[in-house]
Amino acid sequence: MNRRDKSKATKRQILRAAEKILAQKGLDATITEIASAAGVHDSIIYYYFKNKEDLMFSVVGESSSEAMARLEKELKGIRDPLSRLSKFIWFHLNRIDNEPDFSQITVFQCRSRYSYYDHDAFQLHLRQQLGILRRIIREGINRGDFDETLNVPVVLNMIAGIGDIGNLKLRLGQSTGLLEDDFDHMMDLVEPVVLSPTNHSRKATSKASRILQAAEKVFGEKGYDRSTIQDVVNEAKVAEGSAYWYFKSKDELLYSSFIEGFRRSADDFSEFASENPDGPKSADSVLQRLERFLKNLFMIAVKHPAFSKNFVLNGIYNRGFYDSRAYASFKEFVDQIHHLVELGIREGVFRKEVNLRLFENMTIGTFYQSVSRWHIVDHVSWHSILYDIEDIVAYLLRAIKTT
């Protein structure tokens, strides 16, 4: 083996050892532990990687690069765009099922860090994985198989989002079995989307409310991991002791800011929160009510960008969130999607074969993915977001409506 090949083999050996250890311990793992598992000296790791975070991100980048090379080979010979899209989705689900260490690191260790979105590993993910998906969609449009008016970035977010939430719930133990088992139901939601033809915010007056408002802004701008309680109280213009009077820890402040954000949006969702699927129906059709609900959901990203960005980074991709009071509030909120779709199925407005769990995953996953693109990756203008929201809602309804 020549010197160059030996160097590549050593780097690959380090990445493989790091993937297993980082999946278990995250950045609590030490360079010494990883070096020992790889059978190299600590200094060798620093020869290839700047620091532990760079190593972790590189694990994701290297694994993604290898996987996308395999996918490209498997796509060769498949000419029909819908079949190529099906292969892409199946490949992605199969990878989540069979690469738990990679999936764990990506969801809970990388996606919650601002620095990941600037790292070559994420850029590699954008260029390769989403690049392949974008190409498939474009090919379908050019051939006339897919709707020529499709908003491609929105469709990419929807497809990536439904798989991403499935991965997240699998890692949390909230779902069992293989994601591959959801493939047919997932395609049942995606196909109608691609193939179909055709601020009010409550003013904070109390000291606690000012602290929560400041926390939302600081965490949204700096990132939770880079922020301190001192940063928050400086923004709120209160003494540091005031924060600890109301909130026992930084975590409690974070989760309380989520609850405050949900309450702030309560007026938009009040009719749905009290909706009883078995009770009297409003004058509007269930389709109109679901459409309003979905628009209100995605409009949170326009009305409260700091909250939506903070919630995605430090709520959805944070294990602690799922054991907090804030999660119960969030779950109650999104359960309305299930109720409205279930009612629509009973009335014959939505297709009876729609998988309610997967449609909820698609809706919430699209929200997370879109917020990441709008406010973290691309920083798009508010009018572009409004344009996307119209398409998102139309596509979501298209996925479940009867023809």
C-alpha positions as CSV (number, residue, x, y, z in Angstrom):
1,M,0.0,0.0,0.0
2,N,1.5,3.4,-1.0
3,R,1.6,6.4,1.3
4,R,-1.5,8.0,-0.1
5,D,-3.6,4.9,0.2
6,K,-2.3,4.3,3.7
7,S,-3.3,7.8,4.7
8,K,-6.8,7.3,3.4
9,A,-7.2,4.0,5.2
10,T,-6.1,5.6,8.5
11,K,-8.6,8.5,8.1
12,R,-11.3,6.0,7.3
13,Q,-10.4,3.9,10.3
14,I,-10.6,7.0,12.5
15,L,-14.0,8.0,11.1
16,R,-15.4,4.5,11.6
17,A,-14.3,4.4,15.3
18,A,-15.6,7.9,15.9
19,E,-19.0,7.1,14.4
20,K,-19.7,4.4,16.9
21,I,-18.4,6.3,20.0
22,L,-19.9,9.7,19.1
23,A,-23.3,8.0,18.5
24,Q,-23.2,6.8,22.1
25,K,-21.6,9.7,23.9
26,G,-21.8,12.7,21.5
27,L,-19.2,15.4,22.2
28,D,-18.8,14.0,25.7
29,A,-16.5,11.4,24.1
30,T,-12.8,12.2,24.2
31,I,-10.3,12.3,21.5
32,T,-8.3,9.8,23.5
33,E,-11.2,7.3,23.5
34,I,-11.7,7.7,19.7
35,A,-7.9,7.4,19.1
36,S,-7.7,4.2,21.2
37,A,-10.7,2.6,19.4
38,A,-9.1,3.5,16.0
39,G,-5.7,2.2,17.1
40,V,-3.9,5.5,16.5
41,H,-2.2,8.2,18.7
42,D,-4.2,11.3,19.6
43,S,-2.0,13.5,17.4
44,I,-2.9,11.5,14.3
45,I,-6.6,12.6,14.7
46,Y,-5.5,16.2,14.9
47,Y,-3.5,15.7,11.8
48,Y,-6.7,15.0,9.9
49,F,-9.3,17.0,11.8
50,K,-9.3,20.5,13.5
51,N,-11.1,19.4,16.6
52,K,-13.7,17.0,17.9
53,E,-16.6,18.8,16.4
54,D,-14.9,18.8,13.0
55,L,-14.4,15.1,13.4
56,M,-18.0,14.5,14.2
57,F,-19.3,16.5,11.2
58,S,-16.8,14.7,9.0
59,V,-18.2,11.4,10.0
60,V,-21.5,12.6,8.6
61,G,-20.0,14.0,5.5
62,E,-17.9,10.9,4.7
63,S,-20.8,8.6,5.3
64,S,-23.1,10.7,3.2
65,S,-20.6,10.8,0.3
66,E,-20.2,7.1,0.3
67,A,-24.0,6.5,0.5
68,M,-24.7,8.9,-2.4
69,A,-22.2,7.1,-4.6
70,R,-24.0,3.9,-3.9
71,L,-27.3,5.5,-4.7
72,E,-26.1,6.9,-8.0
73,K,-25.2,3.4,-9.1
74,E,-28.5,2.0,-8.0
75,L,-30.4,4.7,-10.0
76,K,-28.6,3.9,-13.2
77,G,-30.9,2.1,-15.6
78,I,-34.1,3.5,-14.0
79,R,-35.5,5.9,-16.5
80,D,-39.0,6.6,-15.2
81,P,-38.8,9.6,-12.8
82,L,-41.4,8.3,-10.4
83,S,-39.5,5.0,-10.2
84,R,-36.3,7.0,-9.6
85,L,-38.1,9.0,-6.9
86,S,-39.4,5.8,-5.3
87,K,-35.8,4.3,-5.3
88,F,-34.5,7.5,-3.7
89,I,-37.0,7.4,-0.9
90,W,-36.6,3.6,-0.3
91,F,-32.8,4.0,-0.2
92,H,-33.1,6.8,2.3
93,L,-35.4,4.8,4.6
94,N,-33.2,1.7,4.3
95,R,-30.2,3.7,5.3
96,I,-31.9,5.0,8.4
97,D,-32.9,1.5,9.4
98,N,-29.4,0.0,8.8
99,E,-27.1,2.8,9.9
100,P,-28.3,3.7,13.4
101,D,-25.0,5.3,14.5
102,F,-25.0,7.6,11.6
103,S,-28.7,8.4,12.0
104,Q,-28.2,9.1,15.7
105,I,-25.3,11.5,15.2
106,T,-27.0,13.4,12.3
107,V,-30.3,14.0,14.2
108,F,-29.2,14.7,17.8
109,Q,-25.5,15.7,17.5
110,C,-25.2,17.7,14.3
111,R,-28.6,19.2,13.4
112,S,-28.8,21.3,16.6
113,R,-25.5,23.1,16.0
114,Y,-25.2,26.3,14.0
115,S,-21.6,25.4,13.0
116,Y,-22.8,22.2,11.3
117,Y,-24.7,24.3,8.7
118,D,-21.5,26.1,7.7
119,H,-19.4,22.9,7.6
120,D,-18.3,21.1,4.4
121,A,-20.2,18.0,5.6
122,F,-23.6,19.9,5.4
123,Q,-22.7,21.4,2.1
124,L,-21.8,17.9,0.9
125,H,-25.3,16.8,2.0
126,L,-26.9,19.7,0.1
127,R,-24.9,19.1,-3.1
128,Q,-25.2,15.4,-3.2
129,Q,-28.3,14.0,-1.4
130,L,-30.6,16.9,-2.1
131,G,-28.9,17.4,-5.5
132,I,-29.9,13.9,-6.6
133,L,-33.5,14.4,-5.4
134,R,-33.7,17.8,-7.1
135,R,-32.4,16.3,-10.3
136,I,-35.1,13.5,-10.2
137,I,-37.9,16.1,-9.6
138,R,-36.6,18.3,-12.5
139,E,-36.4,15.3,-14.8
140,G,-40.0,14.4,-13.9
141,I,-41.1,18.0,-14.7
142,N,-39.2,18.1,-18.0
143,R,-40.7,14.8,-19.1
144,G,-44.2,16.0,-18.3
145,D,-44.6,13.3,-15.6
146,F,-44.6,15.7,-12.7
147,D,-46.6,18.9,-12.2
148,E,-44.7,21.6,-14.1
149,T,-45.7,24.2,-11.5
150,L,-44.1,22.3,-8.6
151,N,-42.2,24.5,-6.2
152,V,-39.1,22.3,-6.1
153,P,-37.5,23.5,-2.8
154,V,-40.8,22.9,-1.1
155,V,-41.2,19.4,-2.4
156,L,-37.6,18.6,-1.4
157,N,-38.4,19.8,2.2
158,M,-41.5,17.7,2.3
159,I,-39.8,14.5,1.1
160,A,-36.7,15.0,3.3
161,G,-38.9,16.1,6.2
162,I,-41.2,13.0,6.4
163,G,-38.1,10.7,6.5
164,D,-36.3,13.0,8.9
165,I,-39.2,12.9,11.5
166,G,-39.5,9.1,11.0
167,N,-35.8,8.8,11.8
168,L,-36.1,11.1,14.9
169,K,-39.1,9.1,16.3
170,L,-37.2,5.9,15.7
171,R,-34.2,7.1,17.6
172,L,-36.4,8.3,20.4
173,G,-38.2,4.9,20.6
174,Q,-41.5,6.5,19.8
175,S,-42.0,4.2,16.8
176,T,-41.1,0.5,16.3
177,G,-40.3,-1.6,13.3
178,L,-38.5,-0.6,10.2
179,L,-39.0,2.7,8.3
180,E,-39.0,0.6,5.2
181,D,-42.4,-0.7,6.3
182,D,-43.8,2.8,5.8
183,F,-42.6,3.0,2.2
184,D,-45.9,2.3,0.5
185,H,-47.9,4.6,2.7
186,M,-45.2,7.3,2.2
187,M,-45.4,7.0,-1.6
188,D,-49.2,7.2,-1.2
189,L,-48.7,10.7,0.2
190,V,-45.9,11.8,-2.1
191,E,-47.3,10.7,-5.5
192,P,-50.4,13.0,-5.4
193,V,-48.1,15.9,-4.7
194,V,-45.8,15.4,-7.6
195,L,-48.1,13.9,-10.1
196,S,-51.2,16.1,-9.8
197,P,-52.0,18.5,-12.7
198,T,-53.2,21.3,-11.8
199,N,-49.1,39.2,13.5
200,H,-50.3,39.2,16.3
201,S,-48.1,38.7,19.2
202,R,-48.9,39.3,22.8
203,K,-46.9,42.2,24.3
204,A,-44.7,41.2,27.2
205,T,-45.2,43.4,30.2
206,S,-44.0,41.4,33.2
207,K,-40.4,40.7,34.0
208,A,-40.8,37.0,33.4
209,S,-42.3,37.7,30.0
210,R,-39.5,40.0,29.1
211,I,-37.0,37.3,30.1
212,L,-38.8,34.8,27.9
213,Q,-38.9,37.2,25.0
214,A,-35.2,37.9,25.4
215,A,-34.4,34.2,25.6
216,E,-36.3,33.5,22.4
217,K,-34.3,36.3,20.6
218,V,-30.9,35.4,22.0
219,F,-31.3,31.6,21.5
220,G,-32.6,32.2,18.0
221,E,-29.7,34.5,17.0
222,K,-26.7,33.0,18.8
223,G,-27.9,29.4,19.2
224,Y,-28.7,27.8,22.5
225,D,-25.3,26.1,23.0
226,R,-23.5,29.4,22.5
227,S,-25.8,31.5,24.7
228,T,-25.6,32.1,28.5
229,I,-28.2,33.3,31.0
230,Q,-26.1,36.5,31.2
231,D,-26.8,37.1,27.5
232,V,-30.5,36.7,28.1
233,V,-30.7,39.0,31.1
234,N,-28.6,41.6,29.3
235,E,-31.1,41.5,26.4
236,A,-34.1,41.7,28.9
237,K,-32.4,44.5,30.9
238,V,-33.0,42.7,34.2
239,A,-30.6,41.5,36.9
240,E,-29.2,38.0,36.5
241,G,-30.8,36.9,39.7
242,S,-34.2,37.7,38.2
243,A,-33.8,34.9,35.7
244,Y,-33.2,32.3,38.4
245,W,-36.1,33.6,40.4
246,Y,-38.5,32.5,37.6
247,F,-36.5,29.8,35.9
248,K,-34.3,27.2,37.7
249,S,-32.0,26.5,34.8
250,K,-31.1,27.4,31.3
251,D,-33.0,24.3,30.1
252,E,-36.2,25.4,31.9
253,L,-35.9,28.8,30.4
254,L,-35.6,27.3,26.9
255,Y,-38.6,25.0,27.4
256,S,-40.6,27.8,28.9
257,S,-39.9,30.0,25.9
258,F,-41.4,27.2,23.7
259,I,-44.5,27.1,25.9
260,E,-44.8,30.9,25.6
261,G,-44.4,30.6,21.9
262,F,-47.2,28.1,21.6
263,R,-49.5,30.3,23.8
264,R,-48.7,33.3,21.7
265,S,-50.1,31.5,18.7
266,A,-53.1,30.2,20.6
267,D,-55.5,32.8,19.0
268,D,-54.8,31.5,15.6
269,F,-55.5,27.9,16.6
270,S,-58.3,28.4,19.2
271,E,-61.0,27.0,17.1
272,F,-59.0,23.9,16.5
273,A,-57.9,23.4,20.1
274,S,-61.5,23.1,21.2
275,E,-62.5,21.1,18.2
276,N,-64.3,17.8,19.0
277,P,-64.2,15.5,16.0
278,D,-67.4,13.8,17.2
279,G,-69.2,17.1,18.1
280,P,-71.1,19.6,16.0
281,K,-69.4,20.8,12.8
282,S,-68.7,24.4,12.0
283,A,-70.2,26.1,8.9
284,D,-66.9,25.7,7.1
285,S,-66.0,22.4,5.5
286,V,-63.3,20.2,7.2
287,L,-61.1,20.9,4.1
288,Q,-61.3,24.7,4.8
289,R,-60.6,24.2,8.4
290,L,-57.5,22.0,7.8
291,E,-56.3,24.5,5.2
292,R,-56.6,27.3,7.7
293,F,-54.8,25.2,10.4
294,L,-51.9,24.4,8.0
295,K,-51.5,28.1,6.9
296,N,-51.5,29.2,10.5
297,L,-48.9,26.6,11.4
298,F,-46.5,27.7,8.7
299,M,-47.2,31.4,9.2
300,I,-45.5,31.0,12.6
301,A,-42.2,31.1,10.7
302,V,-43.2,34.5,9.3
303,K,-44.7,36.0,12.4
304,H,-42.2,34.6,14.9
305,P,-39.0,33.7,13.0
306,A,-36.8,33.7,16.1
307,F,-39.2,31.3,17.9
308,S,-39.5,29.0,14.9
309,K,-35.7,28.8,14.4
310,N,-35.0,28.3,18.1
311,F,-37.7,25.6,18.3
312,V,-36.3,23.6,15.4
313,L,-32.7,23.8,16.5
314,N,-33.1,23.4,20.3
315,G,-36.5,21.7,20.5
316,I,-37.0,19.2,17.8
317,Y,-33.3,18.1,17.7
318,N,-32.9,18.1,21.5
319,R,-33.7,14.9,23.4
320,G,-34.5,16.8,26.6
321,F,-37.4,18.5,24.9
322,Y,-39.3,15.3,24.6
323,D,-39.4,14.9,28.4
324,S,-40.3,18.5,29.1
325,R,-43.6,20.3,29.8
326,A,-43.2,22.0,26.5
327,Y,-43.5,18.7,24.5
328,A,-46.9,18.0,26.0
329,S,-48.1,21.5,24.8
330,F,-46.6,20.8,21.4
331,K,-48.2,17.3,21.1
332,E,-51.6,18.7,22.0
333,F,-51.1,21.3,19.3
334,V,-50.2,18.9,16.5
335,D,-52.8,16.3,17.5
336,Q,-55.3,18.6,15.8
337,I,-53.9,17.6,12.4
338,H,-54.8,14.0,13.2
339,H,-58.3,15.0,14.4
340,L,-59.1,17.1,11.3
341,V,-57.8,14.5,8.8
342,E,-59.7,11.7,10.6
343,L,-62.9,13.8,10.4
344,G,-62.2,14.4,6.7
345,I,-61.8,10.7,6.0
346,R,-65.1,10.0,7.7
347,E,-66.8,12.6,5.6
348,G,-65.2,11.3,2.4
349,V,-63.2,14.5,1.8
350,F,-59.9,12.8,2.3
351,R,-58.9,9.3,1.0
352,K,-59.6,6.5,3.5
353,E,-56.2,4.8,2.8
354,V,-54.3,7.9,4.1
355,N,-51.9,6.9,6.9
356,L,-52.7,9.5,9.6
357,R,-49.3,9.1,11.4
358,L,-47.3,9.5,8.2
359,F,-49.3,12.6,7.1
360,E,-48.6,14.2,10.5
361,N,-44.9,13.3,10.0
362,M,-45.0,14.9,6.6
363,T,-46.7,18.1,7.8
364,I,-44.5,18.6,10.9
365,G,-41.4,17.4,9.0
366,T,-42.0,19.9,6.2
367,F,-42.3,22.7,8.8
368,Y,-39.0,21.8,10.4
369,Q,-37.2,21.4,7.1
370,S,-38.7,24.7,5.7
371,V,-37.8,26.7,8.8
372,S,-34.2,25.4,8.5
373,R,-34.0,26.5,4.9
374,W,-35.8,29.8,5.4
375,H,-34.1,31.0,8.5
376,I,-30.8,29.1,8.9
377,V,-29.5,28.0,5.6
378,D,-30.7,30.3,2.8
379,H,-32.2,33.3,4.9
380,V,-34.9,33.9,2.3
381,S,-37.1,36.9,2.2
382,W,-40.5,36.9,4.0
383,H,-42.4,37.3,0.7
384,S,-40.6,34.2,-0.6
385,I,-41.7,32.3,2.5
386,L,-45.3,33.4,1.9
387,Y,-45.1,32.1,-1.6
388,D,-43.7,28.8,-0.3
389,I,-46.4,28.5,2.3
390,E,-49.2,28.7,-0.4
391,D,-47.5,25.8,-2.2
392,I,-46.9,23.8,0.9
393,V,-50.5,23.9,2.0
394,A,-51.7,23.1,-1.5
395,Y,-49.4,20.1,-1.7
396,L,-50.3,18.8,1.7
397,L,-54.0,18.9,0.9
398,R,-53.3,17.4,-2.5
399,A,-51.6,14.5,-0.8
400,I,-54.7,13.4,1.0
401,K,-57.7,14.7,-0.9
402,T,-60.1,12.5,-2.8
403,T,-60.0,13.0,-6.5
